[in-house]
Amino acid sequence: MKESKFQSDLKKELQGMFPGCMITKLDSGDIQGIPDLLVLYKDKWAVLENKRSIKASHQPNQDYYVDKMNDMSFASFIYPENKDEVLSRLRKKFNKK
């Protein structure tokens, strides 16, 4: 699956899972390595770095920003192979059962 298709489908799934959430694409041209998506829901936020597969390479600084932002709130690499697990953790973070 292409990363762009995975990201598009993921955004739709997140909007269904968290009604009223705002999702925006972050600009890696501004901060190299910043995760792809910012998800705002009520008083919480998360960032997700999309990959087309578990084997896809990481760009410079991506691991740094995912780790740093996960310490601040919630951040994760997400790909088809771990999508259900990541979304389960995100539901808990956003207090949605």
HUDA-V492842 format. One record per helix or strand of 2 or more residues. SS is the DSSP state (H for helix, E for strand). FROM is the first residue (numbers start at 1). LEN is the number of residues. If there is no record, write none. Layout:
ss=SS from=FROM len=LEN
ss=SS from=FROM len=LEN
This chain:
ss=H from=3 len=15
ss=E from=22 len=4
ss=E from=37 len=5
ss=E from=44 len=7
ss=H from=62 len=11
ss=E from=75 len=4
ss=H from=83 len=11
